[in-house]
Structures are given as C-alpha cells and as structure tokens.
C-alpha cells in the first residue's frame, strides 16, 4: 500500500493525538498518572518530549516536589557516562576518530536491537513537526546508513519512510541502494532511478555493472518495472542518446527474463504491437513459451516480407533474437529445412534493416533501408553452414577465410560467439585439442578485433573457461591451458577492453584462488605489450600487481632487462 508523506499528513496525526490528550486533560488525575509513569523511566529527563510532559503535569495540578524527586532518582546519566569514558580513552592515547567510531557503532547496534517502529511513529505525533535532531542526523553518513538498514527491516514504518524522503530531498539518493526502501515512494524511486541511469551513461568501462544495478532496481516489482520502462521508452525517442536508452530497456528485459519474470505482456503493450494483431499474436505466443515454432515464424515472415511490414522494433526483442541465434548457431538444434530461410530472414531483417520516419511526411510513414539485407542473409547462411557441421579444429581451418568474411556482420559475430561457447564448454574439448591455441578461440580473437561491442561477451566466455574445472587434464596441461586463455585476455586488452580485463585479474589476486604463476604470466605479457602514456584507471588497477613482490619479485633484474622497474620508472617520470 502506497502512502503519501507530506506535512499535512503528519499534522493531521498530531492533531488527532492532541485531541486525545485534550480528552485526558479533562481528567487531571489520569493525566498526572500518565505523566508519572513516563517520569519513572530511566533518564526520562533527557527525552525530547520532557518539557511537553512537564507542562501537562503542572497544568493538571501535579506536585513539583514529586516530579523533581522522580526525575532525579531515575537519572542514570548513561549518555554522560559514555561521554566521560570517551574522554578517558582519548586521554589514554586512543585517536578521536577511533573513539567516535566505537561509540557510534555501539549506539547503532543498540538501536538495531531495540528499535520499535510504533514508538518511532509517535515521535511526530508528539513533536507535531519534523524534529531538529532528525534533520541533523541525516547530515551524517553513519546515521543515514542506520536509517537505510532500519527502513529495509521495517518497510511500513512511517517515520523511517518519511526520513528516507528527507534524505533523498537532501541529495543523498545515490546512497539508497536498497530497492525495497526506494520503491516505497515515487519521488525517492525517481531520484534513485535517475542516478542509476546517469551512472549507466557515464561509465563506459563498467557498462555491465551499471546495467545490472539499474535492472535489479527496475525489476523489483511490477509497479517499478512499468514506471521505469515507460520512462525509458519516452527517453528512447530522443534523437540525442535515444539509442542508449533503447539498449538499457532491452537489457532490463533480458535481466527480467533471466530471473524468470514474465514481462512479455508489458513489453508488447509498450512497443505498439497491438496495431499489428497478427504479428503481435505470433510474437507473444513464442515469447510467452520461450520457444520458437514454425507456424508463428511463418506468420512473422509473411508480415515482414510483405509490402507494408510492421515496425522493426517488434522483432528487435532481446528474447526473440536470443531464440533465433540459438536456433541457427547452437549445435544440436534441428530446424525444418523448409522453414530455415524464414528464420534467417527474420534474424537478418532485425539486424540489418534501418527503419526511420520519412522526411517531410507524416510521422506515421516510414522509409526502410534494405541495402544490407540480402548480403546479411547470405552471411548468416554461410556461417550457419559452417557452424552446424560437427568438425574439429583441423577441418575448421579450411573454412576460416569464409567465416572471417561473414564475421564482419555483427549478427554473425554474435552467432559465432554462441557457437564457440557451445563447443569449447564441452568437458572433453581441451582433452582432445592438441593445438597451442585452438582454432575456435582464434576465431574469438577475430570477432574481438572486428566488433568492440562484443568484447564483453567474449571476456565472459573466457572467464568461464578460465574458472572451469578441467580435472581430466594433468596439472601442467591445465596451467598451459589457462596461460593460453590469459593470452586471449591480453589480446582483448590490446583491442580496447582494458578495464574489465584488469578488474577480473585484480579480483583473482584479491580472492587468492589463482596460481600466482598465472598472475605473473599475465603481468609479464602485459608489460611486454603496453607502452606509455597510461590512463589513471589503468595505473590504478595494474600498478598494485606490478608492485607486489610475490608476483614480480623474480621478474626484477639489473640493467635494461627489467620490465618492472622500467614500467615504474615511466610512471614516475610521467608524474613529474
């Protein structure tokens, strides 16, 4: 249930509480008794509402002597004792920052253990407005982080949700990483979504991480998904940068499908497919079942090969394209020869045809550029013929030139990656391979050189291979295999995929589950490949590995044959 958090809401609650108190004022004895019960609690004199309660108590005829006695007897001075101990620790030589962290962490633990959301909500009813101390709290990260944890644990607490809104209003929305917390209020969620989208646009070196973070937030619930996709859909219509928004929308759809969330009805509602009922029904049927069938493929083929085809965006659906690529390039998938050209046509049409509004005509009219459609279909046919035959590395060498020519088309590059993934992930692949670099992996190098946008996919495949268990191979053979995969990663690095590769190797160093000789081999290969000037991101990721004695200690030498000191020296002179 969504709740609006505005000042009038809290004022209304305060008025309701005040009316209840006024009823109690009609019974002075009951008011006095209620106040005395509060005064009996330890350190009540330190509570923010002490003056309000004293006023009620005296107006009802309470005894000053009694209240003074109660407040003084129940004064335990817990806060003052904590301050005194803190001062003693500082005098004893402990750093002020350490003492402050000690006190704050202990206080956070106590609050987390004893927090009562109902009592927290009464703060506003007693104060009647936002307390000053709460405004001061959100200025400090320590207490903001506490609010985030509490809000995640108690999502229905009005006081916490209101505080989250205050934090967002103060400009700290980038800290709100809990989706359930942000999704409670549209204003907060909008700001957090904006921050995630800006991060996606401004971090080309970590696009995958930014996409995952944004998609996880969008797919939190149906309401967050619909709201976000509608917003992104509107942004994708912008001429400047609209294609980035379209990609983000498709990546979010892909993430949702990977997490078994059926978003097909929402996707079809947003892409305007209802105007084309035949194509819409055929596509919805396949997407819902997550499988292709010849009857629906025939309907789409008939629609798109006609004189007035539906918009191309309908079949540029990530799930549909994945199914087509799998059907044509994954080993073992059988397609009826009669329908195979239709599969190829639809995949080529979705990837090669340019659909745009006609100039100086109504927006509903479009022009279709089909110049590359025929050549793309031919490239898919030739690549499919090569990939669909079970052949080893030796037989594949004869087809390399043809395959390299086909790989120039991006859609074929995607298909070839899928095919190679299917082949090399077989447990027996490296057992049967005798080449220093299997032909299939050499083909990946060509794809990386031609299509920089596919380098991230190739890196993910290489990481899976590097981390795969090859227990059937001897230890030395396993090390040689992993060195060969590291060579492929170095090749990716030279092609421009620098930061993602270095981040992965740095992660391997941090986890310490990779043979140190492999890290040393990677560092050696990189040092032999690179030259200055170096970017700050490269230095930040690579320098700690070079300075690590365990990795590069045996690589250091005297004279000119010392790549480690040469690299560090270039950095030093560059900084000077």
SEZA-505436 format. One record per residue (C-alpha): residue in three letters; z, x, y; residue number from 1. Coordinates in steps of 0.02 Angstrom, whole numbers, plus 50000, padded with zeros to 5 digits. Layout:
SITE  residuo      Z      X      Y  num
SITE      ALA      Z      X      Y  NUM
...
This chain:
SITE  residuo      Z      X      Y  num
SITE      UNK  50000  50000  50000    1
SITE      UNK  49950  50071  50170    2
SITE      UNK  50072  50065  50313    3
SITE      UNK  50036  50089  50497    4
SITE      UNK  50156  50209  50577    5
SITE      UNK  50166  50176  50763    6
SITE      UNK  50306  50173  50889    7
SITE      UNK  50315  49983  50890    8
SITE      UNK  50349  49983  50703    9
SITE      UNK  50499  50094  50722   10
SITE      UNK  50557  49999  50875   11
SITE      UNK  50545  49837  50778   12
SITE      UNK  50651  49910  50638   13
SITE      UNK  50775  49974  50768   14
SITE      UNK  50786  49802  50848   15
SITE      UNK  50818  49723  50679   16
SITE      UNK  50957  49848  50648   17
SITE      UNK  51029  49819  50821   18
SITE      UNK  51032  49631  50792   19
SITE      UNK  51129  49662  50630   20
SITE      UNK  51251  49772  50724   21
SITE      UNK  51272  49638  50857   22
SITE      UNK  51321  49516  50720   23
SITE      UNK  51452  49641  50664   24
SITE      UNK  51515  49660  50842   25
SITE      UNK  51564  49476  50834   26
SITE      UNK  51689  49529  50701   27
SITE      UNK  51785  49677  50780   28
SITE      UNK  51891  49711  50626   29
SITE      UNK  51737  49727  50516   30
SITE      UNK  51656  49844  50643   31
SITE      UNK  51813  49953  50652   32
SITE      UNK  51823  49961  50463   33
SITE      UNK  51640  50010  50451   34
SITE      UNK  51662  50148  50581   35
SITE      UNK  51820  50215  50496   36
SITE      UNK  51727  50231  50331   37
SITE      UNK  51599  50340  50418   38
SITE      UNK  51732  50444  50506   39
SITE      UNK  51810  50484  50337   40
SITE      UNK  51656  50579  50278   41
SITE      UNK  51666  50770  50291   42
SITE      UNK  51605  50844  50456   43
SITE      UNK  51553  50675  50524   44
SITE      UNK  51589  50741  50699   45
SITE      UNK  51432  50848  50678   46
SITE      UNK  51320  50698  50640   47
SITE      UNK  51187  50649  50771   48
SITE      UNK  51249  50468  50775   49
SITE      UNK  51430  50510  50811   50
SITE      UNK  51426  50450  50994   51
SITE      UNK  51346  50284  50947   52
SITE      UNK  51480  50250  50818   53
SITE      UNK  51622  50303  50935   54
SITE      UNK  51556  50182  51066   55
SITE      UNK  51553  50038  50940   56
SITE      UNK  51727  50085  50878   57
SITE      UNK  51808  50086  51051   58
SITE      UNK  51716  49928  51109   59
SITE      UNK  51790  49838  50959   60
SITE      UNK  51966  49893  51006   61
SITE      UNK  51987  50044  50893   62
SITE      UNK  52133  50164  50915   63
SITE      UNK  52090  50334  50995   64
SITE      UNK  52233  50421  50904   65
SITE      UNK  52171  50360  50734   66
SITE      UNK  51991  50416  50760   67
SITE      UNK  52045  50586  50828   68
SITE      UNK  52155  50611  50676   69
SITE      UNK  52018  50560  50553   70
SITE      UNK  51880  50666  50630   71
SITE      UNK  51992  50821  50644   72
SITE      UNK  52064  50804  50467   73
SITE      UNK  51890  50785  50391   74
SITE      UNK  51816  50927  50491   75
SITE      UNK  51769  51059  50361   76
SITE      UNK  51662  51168  50477   77
SITE      UNK  51532  51201  50343   78
SITE      UNK  51396  51242  50469   79
SITE      UNK  51512  51353  50571   80
SITE      UNK  51570  51446  50415   81
SITE      UNK  51388  51476  50368   82
SITE      UNK  51356  51548  50542   83
SITE      UNK  51511  51658  50528   84
SITE      UNK  51458  51726  50358   85
SITE      UNK  51284  51759  50427   86
SITE      UNK  51358  51860  50571   87
SITE      UNK  51464  51960  50447   88
SITE      UNK  51309  52000  50343   89
SITE      UNK  51217  52061  50498   90
SITE      UNK  51368  52168  50546   91
SITE      UNK  51366  52238  50369   92
SITE      UNK  51188  52300  50395   93
SITE      UNK  51079  52163  50323   94
SITE      UNK  50922  52129  50425   95
SITE      UNK  50925  51973  50535   96
SITE      UNK  50763  51909  50457   97
SITE      UNK  50836  51926  50281   98
SITE      UNK  50994  51833  50330   99
SITE      UNK  50893  51696  50413  100
SITE      UNK  50783  51678  50258  101
SITE      UNK  50939  51671  50148  102
SITE      UNK  51017  51530  50249  103
SITE      UNK  50855  51432  50266  104
SITE      UNK  50811  51445  50080  105
SITE      UNK  50984  51389  50027  106
SITE      UNK  50978  51245  50150  107
SITE      UNK  50806  51194  50084  108
SITE      UNK  50872  51194  49905  109
SITE      UNK  51020  51085  49956  110
SITE      UNK  50907  50962  50047  111
SITE      UNK  50788  50952  49899  112
SITE      UNK  50933  50915  49782  113
SITE      UNK  51021  50785  49887  114
SITE      UNK  50879  50703  49988  115
SITE      UNK  50892  50514  49994  116
SITE      UNK  50735  50427  50062  117
SITE      UNK  50829  50267  50104  118
SITE      UNK  50956  50361  50210  119
SITE      UNK  50814  50459  50290  120
SITE      UNK  50730  50297  50344  121
SITE      UNK  50891  50242  50430  122
SITE      UNK  50878  50391  50549  123
SITE      UNK  50750  50295  50650  124
SITE      UNK  50847  50134  50647  125
SITE      UNK  51000  50223  50716  126
SITE      UNK  50908  50330  50843  127
SITE      UNK  50783  50197  50896  128
SITE      UNK  50653  50333  50931  129
SITE      UNK  50592  50500  50864  130
SITE      UNK  50745  50616  50862  131
SITE      UNK  50731  50776  50964  132
SITE      UNK  50788  50880  50816  133
SITE      UNK  50641  50818  50712  134
SITE      UNK  50518  50871  50846  135
SITE      UNK  50599  51042  50848  136
SITE      UNK  50593  51055  50658  137
SITE      UNK  50404  51036  50646  138
SITE      UNK  50382  51186  50760  139
SITE      UNK  50441  51299  50618  140
SITE      UNK  50339  51330  50461  141
SITE      UNK  50495  51340  50350  142
SITE      UNK  50542  51160  50387  143
SITE      UNK  50362  51098  50386  144
SITE      UNK  50343  51165  50209  145
SITE      UNK  50502  51072  50162  146
SITE      UNK  50431  50910  50232  147
SITE      UNK  50271  50936  50129  148
SITE      UNK  50371  50956  49968  149
SITE      UNK  50480  50805  50004  150
SITE      UNK  50330  50698  50054  151
SITE      UNK  50245  50738  49889  152
SITE      UNK  50402  50691  49792  153
SITE      UNK  50442  50535  49895  154
SITE      UNK  50271  50464  49948  155
SITE      UNK  50346  50296  50000  156
SITE      UNK  50474  50366  50122  157
SITE      UNK  50427  50301  50295  158
SITE      UNK  50521  50439  50386  159
SITE      UNK  50427  50576  50291  160
SITE      UNK  50257  50493  50314  161
SITE      UNK  50291  50474  50498  162
SITE      UNK  50341  50658  50507  163
SITE      UNK  50179  50707  50418  164
SITE      UNK  50085  50615  50554  165
SITE      UNK  50185  50709  50687  166
SITE      UNK  50141  50874  50602  167
SITE      UNK  49957  50827  50598  168
SITE      UNK  49963  50773  50780  169
SITE      UNK  50038  50943  50823  170
SITE      UNK  49884  51030  50750  171
SITE      UNK  49954  51093  50584  172
SITE      UNK  49841  50986  50472  173
SITE      UNK  49767  51141  50388  174
SITE      UNK  49937  51170  50305  175
SITE      UNK  49938  50998  50223  176
SITE      UNK  49871  51048  50053  177
SITE      UNK  49949  50904  49957  178
SITE      UNK  49813  50772  49938  179
SITE      UNK  49935  50633  49897  180
SITE      UNK  50026  50670  50059  181
SITE      UNK  49869  50671  50166  182
SITE      UNK  49794  50517  50083  183
SITE      UNK  49937  50406  50140  184
SITE      UNK  49870  50390  50318  185
SITE      UNK  49689  50386  50375  186
SITE      UNK  49722  50488  50533  187
SITE      UNK  49804  50629  50436  188
SITE      UNK  49673  50623  50298  189
SITE      UNK  49531  50628  50426  190
SITE      UNK  49601  50785  50506  191
SITE      UNK  49630  50870  50337  192
SITE      UNK  49454  50822  50281  193
SITE      UNK  49381  50892  50442  194
SITE      UNK  49474  51056  50413  195
SITE      UNK  49407  51066  50235  196
SITE      UNK  49227  51033  50292  197
SITE      UNK  49240  51164  50429  198
SITE      UNK  49305  51288  50300  199
SITE      UNK  49155  51248  50189  200
SITE      UNK  49034  51278  50333  201
SITE      UNK  49116  51438  50397  202
SITE      UNK  49149  51529  50232  203
SITE      UNK  48980  51577  50155  204
SITE      UNK  49064  51711  50048  205
SITE      UNK  49179  51586  49964  206
SITE      UNK  49074  51429  49960  207
SITE      UNK  49128  51385  49783  208
SITE      UNK  49313  51392  49826  209
SITE      UNK  49287  51289  49985  210
SITE      UNK  49186  51159  49889  211
SITE      UNK  49318  51146  49752  212
SITE      UNK  49457  51122  49880  213
SITE      UNK  49360  50989  49976  214
SITE      UNK  49301  50898  49818  215
SITE      UNK  49477  50894  49745  216
SITE      UNK  49540  50810  49902  217
SITE      UNK  49396  50685  49914  218
SITE      UNK  49412  50635  49731  219
SITE      UNK  49598  50598  49745  220
SITE      UNK  49568  50410  49741  221
SITE      UNK  49436  50277  49764  222
SITE      UNK  49481  50249  49946  223
SITE      UNK  49474  50434  49990  224
SITE      UNK  49309  50454  49894  225
SITE      UNK  49219  50307  49976  226
SITE      UNK  49282  50350  50151  227
SITE      UNK  49235  50534  50135  228
SITE      UNK  49064  50506  50057  229
SITE      UNK  49016  50378  50189  230
SITE      UNK  49068  50501  50325  231
SITE      UNK  48973  50645  50243  232
SITE      UNK  48822  50532  50217  233
SITE      UNK  48817  50496  50404  234
SITE      UNK  48833  50682  50445  235
SITE      UNK  48692  50724  50323  236
SITE      UNK  48571  50626  50431  237
SITE      UNK  48593  50752  50573  238
SITE      UNK  48443  50867  50597  239
SITE      UNK  48553  51018  50629  240
SITE      UNK  48653  51063  50474  241
SITE      UNK  48624  50897  50386  242
SITE      UNK  48564  50986  50229  243
SITE      UNK  48735  51070  50213  244
SITE      UNK  48820  50901  50214  245
SITE      UNK  48698  50836  50085  246
SITE      UNK  48739  50983  49972  247
SITE      UNK  48925  50954  49996  248
SITE      UNK  48904  50770  49949  249
SITE      UNK  48811  50819  49790  250
SITE      UNK  48941  50950  49743  251
SITE      UNK  49077  50818  49764  252
SITE      UNK  48982  50701  49648  253
SITE      UNK  48966  50842  49522  254
SITE      UNK  49153  50879  49532  255
SITE      UNK  49195  50695  49507  256
SITE      UNK  49086  50686  49351  257
SITE      UNK  49164  50844  49279  258
SITE      UNK  49333  50758  49296  259
SITE      UNK  49272  50601  49206  260
SITE      UNK  49270  50493  49362  261
SITE      UNK  49134  50360  49360  262
SITE      UNK  49064  50367  49537  263
SITE      UNK  48890  50305  49493  264
SITE      UNK  48910  50131  49573  265
SITE      UNK  48971  50210  49736  266
SITE      UNK  48831  50339  49734  267
SITE      UNK  48697  50207  49705  268
SITE      UNK  48770  50097  49841  269
SITE      UNK  48763  50237  49969  270
SITE      UNK  48588  50302  49931  271
SITE      UNK  48499  50138  49972  272
SITE      UNK  48428  50117  49798  273
SITE      UNK  48456  49928  49798  274
SITE      UNK  48291  49909  49891  275
SITE      UNK  48204  49976  49735  276
SITE      UNK  48281  49871  49595  277
SITE      UNK  48177  49941  49451  278
SITE      UNK  48212  50123  49491  279
SITE      UNK  48394  50082  49531  280
SITE      UNK  48423  49993  49366  281
SITE      UNK  48341  50131  49263  282
SITE      UNK  48436  50270  49352  283
SITE      UNK  48604  50178  49347  284
SITE      UNK  48583  50147  49160  285
SITE      UNK  48560  50333  49123  286
SITE      UNK  48694  50394  49242  287
SITE      UNK  48823  50272  49175  288
SITE      UNK  48791  50327  48995  289
SITE      UNK  48767  50509  49048  290
SITE      UNK  48613  50521  48938  291
SITE      UNK  48425  50506  48961  292
SITE      UNK  48318  50382  48867  293
SITE      UNK  48127  50369  48859  294
SITE      UNK  48120  50188  48917  295
SITE      UNK  48212  50220  49082  296
SITE      UNK  48119  50385  49107  297
SITE      UNK  47955  50290  49090  298
SITE      UNK  48010  50164  49222  299
SITE      UNK  48053  50305  49344  300
SITE      UNK  47891  50397  49304  301
SITE      UNK  47790  50240  49338  302
SITE      UNK  47880  50212  49504  303
SITE      UNK  47863  50390  49567  304
SITE      UNK  47684  50418  49509  305
SITE      UNK  47629  50258  49598  306
SITE      UNK  47555  50240  49772  307
SITE      UNK  47719  50184  49853  308
SITE      UNK  47858  50285  49769  309
SITE      UNK  48044  50259  49808  310
SITE      UNK  48134  50388  49917  311
SITE      UNK  48150  50555  49832  312
SITE      UNK  48338  50561  49863  313
SITE      UNK  48362  50432  49725  314
SITE      UNK  48316  50558  49589  315
SITE      UNK  48393  50705  49679  316
SITE      UNK  48555  50654  49599  317
SITE      UNK  48652  50805  49531  318
SITE      UNK  48697  50716  49369  319
SITE      UNK  48517  50660  49338  320
SITE      UNK  48446  50833  49375  321
SITE      UNK  48575  50913  49258  322
SITE      UNK  48519  50795  49119  323
SITE      UNK  48336  50837  49148  324
SITE      UNK  48369  51025  49149  325
SITE      UNK  48472  51011  48990  326
SITE      UNK  48337  50908  48903  327
SITE      UNK  48199  51034  48944  328
SITE      UNK  48289  51202  48934  329
SITE      UNK  48438  51186  48818  330
SITE      UNK  48399  51244  48641  331
SITE      UNK  48402  51113  48505  332
SITE      UNK  48360  50963  48617  333
SITE      UNK  48214  50866  48546  334
SITE      UNK  48101  50764  48660  335
SITE      UNK  47963  50649  48601  336
SITE      UNK  47800  50745  48642  337
SITE      UNK  47729  50583  48714  338
SITE      UNK  47866  50572  48846  339
SITE      UNK  47893  50759  48880  340
SITE      UNK  47765  50764  49025  341
SITE      UNK  47863  50623  49110  342
SITE      UNK  48024  50725  49104  343
SITE      UNK  47934  50875  49178  344
SITE      UNK  47851  50769  49312  345
SITE      UNK  48016  50694  49371  346
SITE      UNK  48103  50864  49375  347
SITE      UNK  47959  50943  49470  348
SITE      UNK  47945  50794  49589  349
SITE      UNK  48130  50802  49631  350
SITE      UNK  48123  50989  49666  351
SITE      UNK  47952  51017  49745  352
SITE      UNK  47901  50861  49843  353
SITE      UNK  47952  50853  50027  354
SITE      UNK  47994  50677  50088  355
SITE      UNK  48011  50655  50277  356
SITE      UNK  47985  50520  50410  357
SITE      UNK  47808  50508  50477  358
SITE      UNK  47783  50570  50654  359
SITE      UNK  47751  50441  50790  360
SITE      UNK  47776  50299  50665  361
SITE      UNK  47920  50183  50620  362
SITE      UNK  48066  50268  50533  363
SITE      UNK  48034  50165  50376  364
SITE      UNK  47866  50253  50350  365
SITE      UNK  47869  50422  50264  366
SITE      UNK  47749  50564  50228  367
SITE      UNK  47752  50652  50060  368
SITE      UNK  47703  50835  50045  369
SITE      UNK  47649  50862  49864  370
SITE      UNK  47563  51030  49885  371
SITE      UNK  47678  51119  49762  372
SITE      UNK  47700  50977  49637  373
SITE      UNK  47557  51024  49520  374
SITE      UNK  47600  51210  49515  375
SITE      UNK  47785  51170  49487  376
SITE      UNK  47742  51058  49340  377
SITE      UNK  47636  51197  49265  378
SITE      UNK  47777  51324  49288  379
SITE      UNK  47901  51207  49203  380
SITE      UNK  47779  51180  49059  381
SITE      UNK  47754  51367  49030  382
SITE      UNK  47939  51409  49045  383
SITE      UNK  47986  51265  48930  384
SITE      UNK  47862  51327  48800  385
SITE      UNK  47942  51499  48803  386
SITE      UNK  48123  51440  48806  387
SITE      UNK  48100  51307  48674  388
SITE      UNK  48050  51434  48540  389
SITE      UNK  48187  51524  48445  390
SITE      UNK  48141  51706  48473  391
SITE      UNK  48238  51867  48488  392
SITE      UNK  48235  51998  48624  393
SITE      UNK  48086  52091  48548  394
SITE      UNK  47974  51937  48539  395
SITE      UNK  48027  51886  48714  396
SITE      UNK  47963  52049  48792  397
SITE      UNK  47784  51993  48765  398
SITE      UNK  47817  51836  48868  399
SITE      UNK  47912  51920  49010  400
SITE      UNK  47770  51929  49137  401
SITE      UNK  47730  51744  49114  402
SITE      UNK  47915  51700  49126  403
SITE      UNK  47938  51806  49284  404
SITE      UNK  47793  51716  49367  405
SITE      UNK  47871  51548  49325  406
SITE      UNK  48044  51603  49385  407
SITE      UNK  47976  51612  49563  408
SITE      UNK  48003  51423  49566  409
SITE      UNK  48187  51384  49597  410
SITE      UNK  48194  51240  49473  411
SITE      UNK  48131  51356  49335  412
SITE      UNK  48263  51483  49385  413
SITE      UNK  48398  51351  49359  414
SITE      UNK  48322  51304  49190  415
SITE      UNK  48310  51485  49132  416
SITE      UNK  48494  51515  49175  417
SITE      UNK  48539  51363  49070  418
SITE      UNK  48431  51426  48925  419
SITE      UNK  48502  51603  48932  420
SITE      UNK  48680  51534  48940  421
SITE      UNK  48647  51435  48783  422
SITE      UNK  48577  51587  48692  423
SITE      UNK  48698  51726  48742  424
SITE      UNK  48856  51622  48719  425
SITE      UNK  48818  51612  48533  426
SITE      UNK  48956  51712  48443  427
SITE      UNK  48828  51814  48344  428
SITE      UNK  48715  51859  48491  429
SITE      UNK  48787  52031  48531  430
SITE      UNK  48817  52067  48348  431
SITE      UNK  48630  52054  48314  432
SITE      UNK  48575  52137  48477  433
SITE      UNK  48538  52325  48471  434
SITE      UNK  48471  52348  48649  435
SITE      UNK  48574  52434  48782  436
SITE      UNK  48530  52286  48892  437
SITE      UNK  48471  52130  48800  438
SITE      UNK  48310  52057  48868  439
SITE      UNK  48392  51890  48908  440
SITE      UNK  48514  51975  49027  441
SITE      UNK  48373  52075  49106  442
SITE      UNK  48290  51908  49146  443
SITE      UNK  48450  51858  49237  444
SITE      UNK  48428  52011  49348  445
SITE      UNK  48256  51947  49397  446
SITE      UNK  48323  51773  49437  447
SITE      UNK  48460  51852  49546  448
SITE      UNK  48329  51954  49640  449
SITE      UNK  48215  51805  49674  450
SITE      UNK  48344  51669  49709  451
SITE      UNK  48501  51722  49803  452
SITE      UNK  48567  51543  49797  453
SITE      UNK  48579  51555  49607  454
SITE      UNK  48681  51716  49607  455
SITE      UNK  48846  51622  49599  456
SITE      UNK  48791  51531  49440  457
SITE      UNK  48738  51697  49363  458
SITE      UNK  48906  51775  49409  459
SITE      UNK  49000  51632  49324  460
SITE      UNK  48897  51661  49166  461
SITE      UNK  48931  51849  49170  462
SITE      UNK  49117  51816  49193  463
SITE      UNK  49118  51701  49041  464
SITE      UNK  49031  51838  48940  465
SITE      UNK  49149  51973  49004  466
SITE      UNK  49302  51871  48956  467
SITE      UNK  49232  51806  48790  468
SITE      UNK  49312  51860  48626  469
SITE      UNK  49197  51974  48525  470
SITE      UNK  49314  52007  48380  471
SITE      UNK  49170  52037  48259  472
SITE      UNK  49120  52192  48358  473
SITE      UNK  49205  52361  48344  474
SITE      UNK  49316  52411  48491  475
SITE      UNK  49196  52543  48556  476
SITE      UNK  49049  52422  48542  477
SITE      UNK  49149  52292  48639  478
SITE      UNK  49181  52418  48778  479
SITE      UNK  48996  52462  48787  480
SITE      UNK  48950  52278  48794  481
SITE      UNK  49072  52249  48937  482
SITE      UNK  49005  52401  49030  483
SITE      UNK  48831  52327  49015  484
SITE      UNK  48895  52163  49089  485
SITE      UNK  48978  52260  49230  486
SITE      UNK  48808  52340  49263  487
SITE      UNK  48738  52163  49286  488
SITE      UNK  48880  52127  49408  489
SITE      UNK  48841  52285  49506  490
SITE      UNK  48660  52227  49513  491
SITE      UNK  48720  52062  49584  492
SITE      UNK  48822  52158  49712  493
SITE      UNK  48668  52256  49768  494
SITE      UNK  48573  52091  49786  495
SITE      UNK  48699  52025  49911  496
SITE      UNK  48831  51941  49801  497
SITE      UNK  48961  52067  49861  498
SITE      UNK  49123  51975  49900  499
SITE      UNK  49125  51860  49745  500
SITE      UNK  49097  52008  49627  501
SITE      UNK  49231  52115  49710  502
SITE      UNK  49354  51970  49712  503
SITE      UNK  49334  51949  49525  504
SITE      UNK  49359  52135  49487  505
SITE      UNK  49510  52138  49604  506
SITE      UNK  49579  51989  49507  507
SITE      UNK  49555  52086  49344  508
SITE      UNK  49655  52230  49419  509
SITE      UNK  49794  52114  49475  510
SITE      UNK  49811  52025  49308  511
SITE      UNK  49806  52193  49215  512
SITE      UNK  49722  52118  49061  513
SITE      UNK  49565  52226  49077  514
SITE      UNK  49547  52402  49006  515
SITE      UNK  49571  52522  49151  516
SITE      UNK  49420  52623  49094  517
SITE      UNK  49310  52472  49130  518
SITE      UNK  49379  52457  49308  519
SITE      UNK  49350  52644  49330  520
SITE      UNK  49171  52625  49266  521
SITE      UNK  49139  52483  49390  522
SITE      UNK  49210  52583  49537  523
SITE      UNK  49106  52735  49488  524
SITE      UNK  48945  52633  49480  525
SITE      UNK  48980  52550  49648  526
SITE      UNK  49019  52716  49733  527
SITE      UNK  48854  52786  49670  528
SITE      UNK  48760  52634  49733  529
SITE      UNK  48830  52596  49906  530
SITE      UNK  48813  52681  50074  531
SITE      UNK  48891  52656  50245  532
SITE      UNK  48914  52560  50357  533
SITE      UNK  49036  52447  50264  534
SITE      UNK  49089  52272  50313  535
SITE      UNK  49276  52237  50340  536
SITE      UNK  49277  52115  50192  537
SITE      UNK  49202  52248  50078  538
SITE      UNK  49330  52379  50132  539
SITE      UNK  49475  52258  50113  540
SITE      UNK  49426  52217  49933  541
SITE      UNK  49359  52385  49872  542
SITE      UNK  49470  52516  49957  543
SITE      UNK  49631  52471  49860  544
SITE      UNK  49537  52502  49697  545
SITE      UNK  49471  52669  49759  546
SITE      UNK  49644  52724  49819  547
SITE      UNK  49726  52675  49654  548
SITE      UNK  49769  52840  49567  549
SITE      UNK  49768  52758  49396  550
SITE      UNK  49587  52705  49423  551
SITE      UNK  49511  52851  49519  552
SITE      UNK  49633  52994  49483  553
SITE      UNK  49518  53076  49355  554
SITE      UNK  49365  53049  49468  555
SITE      UNK  49430  53160  49607  556
SITE      UNK  49363  53337  49614  557
SITE      UNK  49331  53481  49731  558
SITE      UNK  49180  53515  49839  559
SITE      UNK  49036  53394  49860  560
SITE      UNK  49055  53314  49689  561
SITE      UNK  49194  53196  49740  562
SITE      UNK  49131  53018  49773  563
SITE      UNK  49309  52953  49803  564
SITE      UNK  49353  53070  49946  565
SITE      UNK  49177  53055  50014  566
SITE      UNK  49196  52864  50024  567
SITE      UNK  49369  52875  50104  568
SITE      UNK  49306  53009  50225  569
SITE      UNK  49162  52898  50282  570
SITE      UNK  49285  52757  50313  571
SITE      UNK  49397  52874  50413  572
SITE      UNK  49255  52936  50524  573
SITE      UNK  49191  52759  50542  574
SITE      UNK  49362  52702  50606  575
SITE      UNK  49369  52847  50727  576
